[in-house]
Amino acid sequence: MTCGVGLNVLVTGIGGGGNGEQILKTLRLSKLPNLNIVGTDITEYTMGRKYVDVFYKIRPASDLRYGEELFNIIEKHAVNFLFTGSDPELAYLSEHRAAFRQKSVGYYLNSEEMIMLCRDKFKTYQKMESLGYKVPRYHKIERVEDIYEIDFYPALLKPSTNSGGSSNVFIVADQEDALLLGRYMLKGGLDIVAQQYVGSHEEEYTIGVNSDERGNVLGSIVLKRIIGNAISSRHKIISNNRPYVVSSGFSQGIICHMPELQEQAEEIAKALYSTGPLNIQCRVVEGRLRLMEINPRISGSASLRAMCGYNEPEMIINYYLHGKEWSREYKDKVILRGLEEFEIDA
C-alpha cells in the first residue's frame, strides 16, 4: 500500500504511549488537508497503528541497517515531513540531517549542539549555571565513593544520559537510601547524577517553547501537572510526614496561560539559543522556575496541547512548508489521562 497524492508525513517510534503516539494524535486532530500518515516502530504490537494509514515494523535506530530501511520508506511514500518519536531516532536524524535535506524531507529540529547538550543532564546543569540561572544542587556519581559527598537531602538519583520517561529515577531521603540505590544503578551501568529535590509536586510544570531556525521564539505553552495517581506518578516516598513524588513520563493536568512563567521559559530558550522545540521540566519556587531537566524535542504532552488549540505538528508543517504564521492562541483546559484498549490484527 502506498500513500496517495497529498501531504505525506512519517512518524517514527509510534508505540508505548510515548512521543510518537502523541504526535500521531495531534496530526489526527489537525486540519491539514489530504494528510497521509506513515508510522514505524520496532514492534508490530503498538497502539500507534490506530492512527496511521500505513505501518512498518522497523529496526532500532542503533542497527546499522536502520537508515537504509527508513530511507526506503521515505522514497516509497514520497514523504514530505518527518517527526521522530524516540530519543535514539532523534539523535539519528540530528546526525544525518543533510541526508534528509537531500531527499527534500522536512523536519523541525533543534541544533545538534542543543540536542547533544540536553542528552546529558549534568552538562545541562553546568551550562545553565554558567548562564547565571539558579539550578538545584547537583553532584556527579561515577563510583560509590561519590555518594558520600552528597550533602543535600532529599535528593533525586537519575541517569545523566540515555534516559527518558522518568525511567530509573529514584528519590533518596538520606545517605543510606543513596548508597542502596546508587549501588544498584552503578551495577546496572547507569551514568548517574544526584539532584536536590526542590519544591512541591503540586507546583510542577512542563513549559514548551518553540523557536525558529534563527532562535526567534514562535510561541510557548504551559502545562501545570496533576500528579498523584498511578499514571502520573513514577516514584513516591514519605519522609518526615511529607510526600516526595517523581512524576512519570505520562503528563496530565491543566493547560493554562501563565505569562510570568512563559516569559522565564522563553528567556531560557533564548539564552541557550534554541532553534527548535524545547520542553522545560521545572518546579516553581517563590515565583521562579527551578529547573529539573530540558528536552529538545516535541513534548509527550503534545496531544494535550493540541486539544487546547496549540497543535505543534500542524503549525510546524504550515510554517515550514507553507509559510503560515505561528499561532500563540490556545484555551485553558484540564485534561486527564487514563487507559484505553485497542485491538489490532494479529
C-alpha positions in Angstrom: 0.0 0.0 0.0 1.3 3.5 -0.9 0.1 6.8 0.3 -2.0 8.9 -2.1 -1.2 12.3 -3.5 -1.2 14.9 -0.8 0.8 15.6 2.4 2.7 12.5 3.3 4.0 12.6 6.9 6.2 9.9 8.5 6.2 9.5 12.3 8.7 7.1 13.9 8.6 5.4 17.3 4.8 5.4 17.5 4.4 2.9 20.3 4.5 2.7 24.1 2.4 5.8 24.8 5.5 7.9 24.0 6.1 11.0 21.9 5.5 9.3 18.6 2.0 8.2 19.6 1.2 11.7 20.9 2.4 13.3 17.6 0.1 11.0 15.7 -2.9 12.1 17.9 -2.1 15.8 17.2 -1.9 15.1 13.5 -5.3 13.4 13.6 -6.7 16.5 15.4 -5.3 18.8 12.8 -7.0 20.4 9.8 -4.2 19.6 7.4 -5.7 18.7 4.1 -5.0 15.5 2.2 -3.0 14.1 5.1 -1.5 10.7 4.8 0.4 9.3 7.8 3.1 6.5 7.7 4.2 5.1 11.0 7.1 3.0 12.2 8.0 1.2 15.3 10.4 -1.6 16.4 7.4 -3.8 17.3 4.2 -4.6 15.5 2.3 -4.5 18.8 1.9 -0.8 19.1 -1.1 1.4 19.8 0.1 3.9 17.3 -1.2 1.7 14.5 -4.6 3.0 15.3 -3.7 6.4 13.9 -1.7 5.7 10.7 -2.6 4.9 7.1 0.4 2.7 6.6 2.6 0.9 9.2 6.0 -0.6 9.1 7.9 -2.6 11.7 11.5 -1.3 11.5 14.9 -2.0 13.1 16.1 0.0 16.1 18.0 3.2 15.4 21.1 1.5 16.8 21.0 -1.1 14.0 23.4 -0.4 11.1 20.6 -1.0 8.6 18.1 1.4 10.2 18.9 4.2 7.9 18.5 2.1 4.8 15.1 0.9 5.9 14.0 4.4 6.8 15.0 6.0 3.5 13.4 3.2 1.6 10.1 4.0 3.3 10.6 7.7 2.6 11.2 7.1 -1.1 8.3 4.7 -1.4 5.8 7.1 0.1 7.3 10.4 -1.2 7.4 11.6 2.4 7.2 15.4 2.8 7.8 15.8 6.5 9.3 13.6 9.3 8.7 13.5 13.0 10.7 11.3 15.3 9.0 9.7 18.3 12.0 8.3 20.2 15.3 9.8 21.5 17.6 7.4 19.6 15.8 8.3 16.3 16.0 12.0 17.2 19.8 11.5 17.6 19.9 9.7 14.2 18.0 12.5 12.4 20.2 15.1 14.0 23.4 13.3 12.9 22.1 12.7 9.3 20.1 15.9 8.7 22.0 16.6 5.5 20.8 13.3 4.0 17.2 14.1 4.8 17.5 17.6 3.2 18.9 15.9 0.1 15.8 13.8 -0.1 13.7 17.0 0.4 12.2 15.7 3.7 11.2 18.5 6.0 11.7 18.3 9.8 11.6 20.5 12.8 14.7 20.0 14.8 16.9 21.9 17.3 20.6 22.4 16.7 22.9 19.5 17.0 24.7 21.3 19.8 21.4 21.7 21.8 20.5 18.1 21.3 23.9 16.9 22.5 23.8 19.2 25.5 20.4 18.2 26.7 21.1 14.5 26.3 23.5 14.9 29.3 21.7 16.3 32.4 25.0 17.0 34.3 26.3 19.2 31.4 22.9 20.9 31.1 23.0 21.9 34.8 26.6 23.2 34.3 25.6 25.2 31.2 22.6 26.8 33.0 24.8 27.8 36.0 27.3 29.3 33.6 24.5 31.4 32.1 23.6 32.7 35.6 20.5 30.6 36.2 19.8 29.1 39.6 19.5 25.3 39.4 19.0 22.7 42.2 22.3 21.5 43.7 23.7 18.5 41.9 26.6 16.1 42.0 28.0 13.6 39.5 28.1 9.9 40.7 30.7 7.8 39.0 31.5 5.4 41.8 30.2 4.5 45.2 32.6 6.9 47.0 31.0 9.9 45.2 27.8 9.2 47.1 29.4 10.1 50.4 30.0 13.7 49.0 26.3 14.4 48.6 25.3 16.9 51.3 21.8 17.7 50.2 18.8 15.5 51.1 16.2 14.6 50.0 17.6 14.1 46.5 16.9 12.5 43.2 19.2 9.9 41.7 18.7 9.8 37.9 20.6 8.8 34.8 22.5 11.7 33.4 22.4 10.3 29.9 20.2 7.8 27.9 17.1 8.4 30.0 13.5 9.1 29.2 10.0 8.9 30.7 11.4 9.3 34.2 12.8 5.7 34.0 15.4 4.8 36.7 14.7 8.0 38.7 14.6 7.5 42.5 14.0 9.7 45.5 16.6 9.2 48.3 15.8 10.6 51.8 19.3 10.1 53.2 22.7 8.6 52.6 21.5 5.1 53.5 19.0 5.3 50.6 21.5 6.8 48.3 24.1 4.1 48.9 21.5 1.3 48.4 20.0 2.7 45.2 23.3 4.2 44.0 25.0 0.8 44.1 22.1 -0.7 42.3 22.2 1.9 39.5 26.0 1.7 39.2 25.8 -2.1 39.0 23.4 -1.6 36.0 25.9 0.6 34.2 23.9 3.8 34.6 25.6 7.2 34.3 24.2 8.9 37.5 23.7 12.5 38.6 22.2 13.4 42.1 20.0 16.4 42.1 18.5 18.2 45.0 14.7 17.7 45.5 13.1 21.1 45.4 9.7 22.5 45.7 6.4 20.5 45.7 4.9 18.1 43.1 1.9 20.3 43.3 3.9 23.1 41.6 5.5 21.1 38.8 5.2 22.3 35.2 6.1 21.4 31.7 6.6 24.5 29.6 7.1 24.2 25.8 8.9 26.9 23.9 9.0 26.8 20.1 11.7 28.7 18.3 12.7 29.1 14.6 16.0 28.3 13.0 17.3 31.8 13.8 16.5 31.5 17.5 13.3 33.7 17.4 10.6 32.5 19.8 7.5 31.5 17.9 5.3 30.6 20.9 5.1 28.9 24.3 2.6 26.9 26.3 2.2 25.8 30.0 1.1 22.5 31.5 0.6 22.6 35.2 1.0 18.9 36.0 -1.5 17.0 38.1 0.5 14.3 39.8 -0.7 11.6 42.2 -2.4 8.7 40.5 -0.8 5.5 39.0 -0.4 7.0 35.6 1.2 10.3 36.6 3.4 9.1 39.4 6.8 7.3 38.9 8.0 7.1 42.5 6.8 8.3 45.8 8.1 8.2 49.4 7.0 9.7 52.7 9.8 11.3 54.8 9.2 13.4 57.9 5.5 13.2 57.2 5.9 14.9 53.9 5.3 13.3 50.5 8.0 13.4 47.9 7.0 12.4 44.4 8.6 11.9 41.0 6.2 12.3 38.0 6.1 9.7 35.3 6.5 10.3 31.6 2.7 10.4 31.2 1.7 14.0 31.7 -1.7 15.3 32.6 -3.0 18.4 34.1 -4.0 22.0 33.4 -3.1 23.6 30.1 -3.0 27.3 31.1 -1.7 30.8 30.4 0.9 31.8 32.9 2.7 34.8 31.3 5.3 35.2 34.0 6.4 31.6 33.7 6.2 31.6 29.9 8.5 34.7 29.9 11.0 33.0 32.1 11.0 29.9 29.9 11.3 31.9 26.7 14.3 33.7 28.3 15.9 30.3 28.9 15.3 29.3 25.3 16.9 32.5 24.0 19.9 32.1 26.4 20.5 28.6 25.1 19.9 29.8 21.5 17.3 27.2 21.0 16.4 26.8 17.3 13.6 24.3 17.5 11.3 22.6 20.1 12.3 22.9 23.7 10.5 21.4 26.8 11.4 22.7 30.2 10.6 20.4 33.1 10.5 22.5 36.3 9.0 23.3 39.6 8.1 26.8 40.7 9.5 28.1 44.0 8.6 31.7 45.1 7.6 32.5 41.6 10.8 31.4 39.8 11.4 28.4 37.7 13.7 25.7 39.3 15.0 23.5 36.5 14.6 19.8 36.6 15.6 19.0 33.1 15.4 20.3 29.5 14.3 18.1 26.5 15.0 19.5 22.9 12.0 17.7 21.3 8.3 17.8 20.9 6.7 17.0 24.2 4.9 13.9 25.3 2.1 16.2 26.2 1.7 17.4 22.6 -1.7 15.8 22.2 -3.0 17.6 25.3 -1.7 20.9 23.9 -3.5 20.2 20.6 -6.8 19.6 22.4 -6.5 23.1 23.6 -5.8 24.6 20.2 -2.0 24.6 20.3 -1.3 21.9 17.6 2.5 22.0 17.2 2.9 19.5 14.3 0.2 21.3 12.4 1.7 24.7 13.0 5.2 23.3 12.2 4.1 21.9 8.8 2.2 25.0 7.9 5.1 27.3 9.0 7.9 25.4 7.2 6.1 24.1 4.2 3.5 26.8 3.6 5.0 29.9 5.3 1.9 30.4 7.5 2.2 32.4 10.7 2.6 30.6 14.0 -0.3 31.0 16.4 0.1 31.6 20.1 -3.6 31.1 20.8 -5.0 28.3 22.9 -7.7 27.6 25.5 -7.1 26.8 29.2 -8.4 23.3 30.0 -8.0 20.5 32.5 -7.1 17.3 30.7 -6.7 13.9 32.4 -5.4 10.6 31.1 -6.4 7.0 31.5 -6.0 3.6 29.9 -7.6 2.6 26.6 -7.9 -0.8 25.0 -7.2 -1.3 21.2 -7.5 -4.4 19.2 -5.1 -5.0 16.3 -5.0 -7.7 13.6 -2.6 -10.4 14.7 
